[in-house]
Amino acid sequence: MDLFDEASDWDVVSATTIIGQFARHHRHEEAIYLFSRMLVLNIRPSEFTFGTIIHLSTSLQDLNLGKQIQACATKLGLSLNVFVGSAILDLYVKLSTIEEAGRAFEDIHEPNVVSYTTLIWGYLKKERLDDAIGLFRTMPERNVVSWNAMIGGYSQKGHNEEAVNLFIEMLREGLLPNQSTFPCAMSAAANIAALGMGRSFHACAIKSLEKPGVFVGNSLVSFYAKCGSMEDSLLVFNKLPERNLVSWNAVICGYAQNGRGKEAIDFFQKMQHTDLQPNSVTLLGLLLACNHVGLVNEGYSYFNQARIKDPRMLKPEHYACMVDLLSRSGHFKEAERFICDLPFDPGIGFWKALLGGCQIHSNKELGEIATRKILALDPEDVSSYVMLSNAHSAAGRWQSVSMIRQEMKEKRMKRVPGCSWIEIKNKVHVFVTGDRRHEHSDEIYMVLRFFLDHIMESYSSNSLIES
């Protein structure tokens, strides 16, 4: 800094270069000081100076500093510059309201693809999907980054079909996906279990990418696992040129989620022969694996090992998984004690886990306690009423079932209908209970009635034979 004060031959280029170096090495205070010295010494900052220093204020999460620099840029007539304007837009998207970000976008003279993509990302972040797609459609030009933002944003917000359709549209427009595109597309396809479509995306990745990276590989491992095709998941895993912890976790969690707990544990034991250390995701996969096959002691062992070695690894979901494991296995006293000993207040998920176990084992008394806890936390929770009703139903307590349903009716509670989907010829068909909206619903119900009639006829025939 003394050198800067003493030197007389500094200009905007050299000063901006040094500011950029400071920013890249996280020497933020020195960068800001150098910028202020530029102003004192009447060295007029360029658009690149402002862009760098505004991005720095965004990194510092200092909105006030960013606004001060914006005011300075406005005074010097540079705030409308696309480079400066895009930096200001990024500041507001990340640290302020989307309305301010929108105004910043409107102020930019001839916004470029970066400006558009930044605001689109802001809209997606705030779940304003209509605004995001509307702006996306009006872009003068779209590059792979803007497509990735849309595909990834839609997938993250649960609009997986739209994300998949956007990826297909991107391909039809002739844009080549990159290493960041495929994980977004594969995640969306996995979330709707579109196995056939995902296979075609896999083929596209092989064709489009000269050397698919570990992120693409991991997304493929995870995709096949989520679709229940563990053999394909393992095949991709074995062919990965590079494997990291995410790769191993994808297989462990895949086995666990598909009810193949022993294989998940075996795979974890293989991982222990590598240099990789398990993390919270690994632990969650192991607890899920133990849960699916009822390995209570093993689950306790993994949980306690983590508690001793690295307590920071334990998150609420691990505690909830332990409650679920104990409840499903009928260890209700241990489950209650576990909840009482939690280092935090149990949320609704813990009591639902306990209630689920009560439903399986027809534990009426504890189930009602869990239900009261759930309703105290969320009086409008429909699922707890349904679960308690099912528990009474399984135990043959029809009067209690009737009372619960009457209470639900009085409170005007409606059950969320069950939802299923099936992929046929790369098209995903979604159904809910009693659905009549499908374009082929008449034919579907006709076939369903045929099968039901056939089942009833077979049942009647068998009954006559047995009698």
C-alpha positions in Angstrom: 0.0 0.0 0.0 2.9 2.4 0.8 4.3 1.6 -2.6 1.0 2.7 -4.2 1.0 5.9 -2.3 4.6 6.8 -3.2 4.5 5.8 -6.8 3.6 8.5 -9.3 3.2 6.4 -12.5 0.2 4.4 -11.5 -2.6 4.3 -14.0 -6.1 2.7 -14.2 -4.7 -0.4 -15.9 -2.1 -1.2 -13.3 -4.3 -0.3 -10.4 -7.2 -2.4 -11.7 -4.8 -5.3 -12.2 -3.6 -5.1 -8.6 -7.2 -4.8 -7.3 -8.0 -8.0 -9.3 -5.1 -9.8 -7.8 -6.1 -8.8 -4.3 -9.7 -9.9 -4.9 -8.5 -13.3 -6.3 -6.4 -13.9 -3.2 -9.2 -12.8 -0.9 -7.3 -9.8 0.3 -10.6 -7.8 0.3 -9.7 -4.9 2.6 -6.6 -4.1 0.6 -8.5 -4.2 -2.7 -11.1 -1.8 -1.3 -8.4 0.5 0.1 -6.6 0.5 -3.2 -9.9 1.5 -5.0 -10.5 4.3 -2.5 -6.9 5.6 -3.1 -7.6 5.6 -6.9 -10.4 8.0 -6.3 -8.3 10.2 -4.0 -5.5 10.3 -6.5 -8.0 11.2 -9.3 -7.3 7.9 -11.2 -10.6 7.4 -13.0 -11.8 3.7 -12.5 -12.8 1.9 -15.7 -15.7 -0.4 -16.1 -13.4 -3.4 -15.3 -12.4 -1.7 -12.0 -16.0 -1.2 -11.0 -17.0 -4.7 -12.1 -14.2 -6.3 -10.0 -14.9 -4.2 -6.9 -18.7 -4.8 -7.1 -18.2 -8.5 -7.4 -15.9 -8.2 -4.4 -18.6 -6.6 -2.3 -21.0 -9.4 -3.4 -18.4 -11.9 -2.1 -18.3 -10.0 1.1 -22.1 -10.0 1.2 -21.9 -6.3 1.8 -24.9 -4.8 0.1 -24.2 -1.3 1.4 -20.7 -1.3 0.1 -22.0 -2.4 -3.3 -24.6 0.4 -3.4 -21.9 2.9 -2.6 -19.7 1.7 -5.4 -22.8 1.7 -7.7 -23.4 5.3 -6.8 -19.8 6.1 -7.7 -20.2 4.3 -11.0 -23.4 6.2 -11.7 -21.6 9.5 -11.0 -18.9 8.7 -13.5 -21.5 7.6 -16.1 -20.5 3.9 -16.0 -23.4 2.2 -14.3 -25.2 1.6 -17.6 -22.2 -0.2 -19.0 -23.0 -3.9 -19.5 -20.0 -5.1 -17.6 -20.7 -2.9 -14.6 -24.5 -3.3 -14.9 -24.2 -7.1 -14.8 -22.0 -6.9 -11.7 -24.6 -4.7 -10.0 -27.4 -7.1 -11.1 -25.4 -10.0 -9.6 -25.1 -8.0 -6.4 -28.9 -7.5 -6.1 -29.8 -11.0 -7.2 -27.6 -12.5 -4.4 -28.0 -9.9 -1.6 -31.2 -7.9 -2.2 -34.8 -8.3 -3.6 -35.6 -9.6 -7.0 -37.5 -6.4 -7.7 -34.3 -4.4 -7.2 -32.5 -6.9 -9.4 -35.1 -6.4 -12.1 -34.6 -2.6 -12.0 -30.9 -3.1 -12.2 -31.4 -5.2 -15.3 -33.6 -2.6 -16.9 -30.9 0.0 -16.4 -28.3 -2.0 -18.3 -27.7 -0.6 -21.8 -27.9 -3.6 -24.2 -27.8 -6.5 -21.7 -25.8 -9.5 -22.8 -26.3 -13.2 -22.2 -24.6 -12.9 -18.8 -27.0 -10.2 -17.7 -30.0 -12.3 -18.8 -28.7 -15.5 -17.2 -28.0 -13.7 -13.9 -31.6 -12.4 -13.7 -33.0 -15.8 -14.7 -31.0 -17.4 -12.0 -32.5 -14.9 -9.5 -36.0 -15.6 -10.7 -35.4 -19.4 -10.3 -33.9 -18.8 -6.8 -37.1 -17.0 -5.8 -39.2 -19.7 -7.4 -40.7 -17.2 -9.9 -40.6 -19.8 -12.7 -42.9 -18.0 -15.1 -40.7 -14.9 -15.0 -37.7 -17.1 -15.5 -39.0 -18.9 -18.6 -40.5 -15.7 -19.9 -37.2 -13.9 -19.8 -35.4 -17.0 -21.1 -37.7 -17.0 -24.2 -37.0 -13.3 -24.9 -33.2 -13.7 -24.8 -31.6 -12.5 -28.1 -29.1 -15.3 -27.8 -28.8 -18.3 -25.5 -25.7 -20.2 -24.6 -25.1 -23.4 -22.8 -24.8 -21.6 -19.4 -28.3 -20.0 -19.8 -29.7 -23.4 -20.7 -28.0 -25.0 -17.8 -29.4 -22.4 -15.4 -32.9 -23.2 -16.6 -32.6 -27.0 -16.6 -30.8 -27.0 -13.2 -33.2 -24.4 -11.7 -36.3 -26.3 -12.8 -35.0 -29.6 -11.5 -34.0 -28.1 -8.1 -37.5 -26.7 -7.7 -39.1 -30.0 -8.4 -40.3 -29.3 -11.9 -38.5 -32.2 -13.3 -40.6 -32.9 -16.4 -40.1 -29.3 -17.5 -36.3 -29.7 -16.9 -36.2 -32.8 -19.0 -38.2 -31.1 -21.8 -35.8 -28.1 -21.7 -32.8 -30.4 -22.1 -34.5 -32.1 -25.1 -35.3 -28.7 -26.6 -31.7 -27.6 -26.1 -30.5 -30.6 -28.1 -33.0 -29.9 -30.9 -31.7 -26.4 -31.2 -28.3 -27.8 -31.9 -26.5 -26.7 -28.7 -23.9 -29.2 -27.4 -24.3 -29.9 -23.6 -21.3 -29.6 -21.4 -20.0 -31.2 -18.3 -22.5 -29.1 -16.2 -25.5 -29.9 -18.3 -25.7 -33.6 -17.9 -25.8 -33.8 -14.1 -28.8 -31.4 -14.2 -30.6 -33.4 -16.8 -29.8 -36.8 -15.2 -31.0 -35.5 -11.8 -34.3 -34.4 -13.3 -34.8 -37.7 -15.1 -33.9 -39.6 -11.9 -36.5 -37.7 -9.9 -39.3 -38.9 -12.2 -37.7 -42.4 -12.6 -37.5 -42.0 -16.4 -35.1 -44.8 -16.9 -35.5 -45.1 -20.7 -35.1 -41.4 -21.2 -32.1 -41.3 -18.9 -30.5 -44.1 -20.9 -30.8 -41.9 -24.0 -29.2 -39.0 -22.1 -26.4 -41.3 -21.1 -25.8 -42.2 -24.7 -25.9 -38.5 -25.5 -23.2 -37.8 -22.9 -20.9 -40.4 -24.4 -21.4 -39.0 -27.8 -21.2 -35.3 -26.8 -18.3 -35.3 -24.3 -14.9 -36.4 -25.4 -14.1 -37.3 -21.8 -17.0 -37.3 -19.3 -15.8 -36.0 -16.0 -16.4 -37.4 -12.5 -19.4 -35.1 -12.0 -21.1 -36.6 -15.1 -20.1 -40.1 -14.0 -21.5 -39.6 -10.5 -24.7 -38.3 -11.9 -25.1 -41.4 -14.0 -24.3 -43.7 -11.0 -26.9 -41.8 -9.0 -29.5 -41.8 -11.8 -29.5 -45.6 -12.3 -29.5 -46.1 -8.5 -32.5 -43.9 -8.1 -34.3 -45.7 -10.9 -33.7 -49.0 -9.1 -31.3 -50.3 -11.7 -28.4 -51.0 -9.3 -26.7 -53.3 -11.8 -26.4 -50.4 -14.3 -25.3 -48.1 -11.5 -22.5 -50.5 -10.5 -21.5 -50.9 -14.1 -21.0 -47.2 -14.5 -19.3 -47.0 -11.2 -16.8 -49.7 -12.2 -16.0 -47.9 -15.4 -15.4 -44.5 -13.8 -11.8 -43.5 -14.5 -11.8 -41.4 -11.3 -13.9 -42.1 -8.2 -14.5 -39.8 -5.3 -16.6 -40.0 -2.1 -19.7 -38.9 -4.0 -19.3 -41.9 -6.3 -19.1 -44.3 -3.4 -22.0 -42.6 -1.6 -24.2 -42.8 -4.7 -23.9 -46.6 -4.7 -24.2 -47.0 -1.0 -27.3 -44.9 -0.8 -28.7 -46.5 -4.0 -28.4 -50.0 -2.4 -30.0 -48.6 0.8 -32.9 -46.9 -0.9 -33.6 -50.0 -3.0 -33.9 -52.1 0.1 -30.6 -53.9 -0.4 -29.2 -53.1 2.9 -26.6 -55.9 3.2 -25.1 -54.9 -0.1 -24.9 -51.3 0.9 -23.0 -52.3 4.0 -20.7 -54.6 2.0 -20.0 -51.8 -0.4 -19.1 -49.5 2.5 -16.7 -52.0 3.7 -15.0 -52.0 0.3 -14.8 -48.2 0.5 -12.9 -48.5 3.8 -10.0 -50.1 1.8 -9.6 -46.8 0.0 -8.2 -43.5 1.3 -11.6 -41.9 1.4 -13.2 -41.0 4.7 -17.0 -41.3 5.2 -19.1 -38.2 5.6 -22.6 -37.4 6.7 -24.1 -38.7 3.5 -22.3 -42.0 3.9 -23.6 -42.4 7.4 -27.1 -41.6 6.3 -26.9 -44.3 3.6 -25.6 -46.8 6.2 -28.4 -46.0 8.6 -31.0 -46.3 5.8 -29.5 -49.7 4.9 -29.7 -50.9 8.5 -33.3 -49.5 8.6 -34.4 -51.5 5.6 -33.2 -54.8 6.9 -33.8 -54.2 10.6 -30.1 -54.2 11.7 -30.7 -52.3 15.0 -27.3 -53.1 16.6 -25.4 -52.3 13.4 -27.2 -49.0 13.1 -26.4 -48.1 16.7 -22.8 -49.1 16.0 -22.4 -46.8 13.0 -24.2 -44.0 14.8 -22.1 -44.2 17.9 -18.8 -44.5 15.9 -19.7 -41.2 14.2 -20.7 -39.6 17.5 -17.3 -40.5 19.0 -15.1 -39.9 16.0 -16.7 -36.7 14.6 -19.9 -35.4 16.2 -20.1 -32.7 13.6 -21.1 -35.4 11.1 -24.4 -36.0 12.9 -27.3 -34.0 11.5 -31.0 -34.1 12.5 -31.7 -36.5 9.7 -29.3 -39.1 11.2 -31.1 -38.9 14.6 -34.5 -39.2 12.8 -33.2 -42.2 10.9 -32.3 -43.9 14.2 -35.7 -43.2 15.6 -37.2 -44.7 12.5 -35.0 -47.7 12.8 -35.9 -48.3 16.4 -39.6 -47.7 15.8 -39.9 -50.0 12.8 -38.1 -52.7 14.7 -40.5 -52.4 17.6 -38.0 -51.1 20.0 -40.3 -48.4 21.3 -38.8 -47.8 24.7 -35.4 -47.2 23.1 -37.0 -44.9 20.5 -38.7 -42.9 23.2 -35.5 -42.6 25.2 -33.6 -41.7 22.0 -36.0 -38.8 21.4 -35.8 -37.6 25.0 -32.0 -37.6 24.8 -31.8 -35.5 21.6 -29.5 -32.5 21.8 -32.2 -30.4 20.2 -36.0 -30.2 20.1 -37.4 -33.0 18.0 -39.2 -31.8 14.9 -42.3 -33.2 13.3 -40.3 -35.8 11.4 -39.2 -37.5 14.5 -42.7 -38.0 15.8 -43.8 -39.2 12.4 -41.1 -41.8 12.4 -42.3 -43.0 15.8 -45.9 -43.0 14.6 -44.9 -45.0 11.5 -43.5 -47.7 13.7 -46.6 -47.6 15.9 -48.7 -48.2 12.7 -46.6 -51.2 11.8 -46.8 -52.8 15.2 -50.3 -51.5 16.1 -49.0 -49.6 19.2 -52.2 -47.6 19.8 -51.1 -45.8 23.0 -47.8 -44.6 21.8 -49.2 -43.8 18.4 -51.7 -41.4 20.0 -49.0 -39.7 22.0 -47.0 -39.3 18.8 -50.0 -37.9 17.0 -50.7 -35.4 19.7 -47.1 -34.2 19.4 -47.4 -33.9 15.7 -50.6 -32.0 15.9 -49.2 -29.7 18.5 -46.4 -28.8 16.0 -48.7 -28.7 13.0 -52.5 -28.8 13.7 -53.3 -29.1 10.0 -51.1 -32.2 9.4 -53.3 -34.6 7.5 -50.8 -37.4 7.2 -50.7 -38.0 11.0 -54.4 -38.5 11.1 -54.2 -40.9 8.2 -51.3 -42.8 9.8 -53.2 -43.1 13.1 -56.3 -44.2 11.4 -54.4 -46.9 9.5 -52.9 -48.1 12.8 -56.4 -48.4 14.4 -57.6 -50.1 11.2 -54.8 -52.7 11.3 -55.8 -53.5 14.9 -59.5 -53.7 14.0 -60.5 -50.7 16.1 -63.2 -49.5 13.7 -64.9 -47.2 16.1 -61.6 -45.3 16.6 -61.1 -45.2 12.8 -64.6 -43.7 12.4 -63.9 -41.1 15.1 -60.7 -40.0 13.5 -62.3 -39.7 10.0 -65.2 -37.7 11.5 -62.7 -35.3 13.1 -60.9 -34.9 9.8 -64.3 -34.2 8.1 -65.2 -31.6 10.8 -61.8 -29.9 10.3 -62.3 -30.1 6.5 -59.1 -31.9 6.1 -58.5 -33.6 2.7 -56.1 -36.5 2.1 -53.4 -35.8 -0.4 -54.0 -38.3 -3.1 -51.4 -40.9 -3.9 -49.4 -40.3 -7.0 -47.7 -42.8 -9.4 -46.0 -42.5 -12.7 -44.9 -44.8 -15.5 -42.6 -44.3 -18.4 -43.8 -45.6 -21.8 -41.8 -44.9 -24.9 -39.8 -42.1 -23.3 -43.0 -40.3 -22.1 -43.8 -40.1 -18.4 -47.5 -40.6 -17.5 -48.5 -39.4 -14.1 -51.6 -40.6 -12.2 -53.2 -39.7 -8.9 -55.9 -41.7 -7.0 -59.1 -41.6 -8.9 -57.5 -39.6 -11.8 -59.7 -38.9 -14.8 -57.6 -36.3 -16.4 -55.4 -38.6 -18.5 -56.2 -38.4 -22.2 -56.6 -42.2 -22.3 -58.4 -42.5 -18.9 -61.4 -44.3 -20.5 -59.3 -47.0 -22.0 -57.2 -47.3 -18.8 -60.2 -47.9 -16.6 -61.7 -50.3 -19.1 -58.5 -52.5 -19.0 -58.5 -52.1 -15.2 -62.1 -53.3 -15.0 -61.2 -56.3 -17.2 -58.4 -57.3 -14.9 -60.5 -56.9 -11.8 -63.3 -59.0 -13.3 -60.8 -61.6 -14.3 -59.3 -61.7 -10.8 -62.8 -62.0 -9.2 -63.7 -64.9 -11.6 -60.4 -66.7 -10.8 -61.1 -66.2 -7.1 -64.6 -67.5 -7.4 -63.4 -70.5 -9.4 -60.8 -71.3 -6.8 -63.3 -71.0 -4.0 -65.7 -73.5 -5.7 -62.8 -76.0 -6.2 -61.7 -75.8 -2.6 -65.3 -76.2 -1.3 
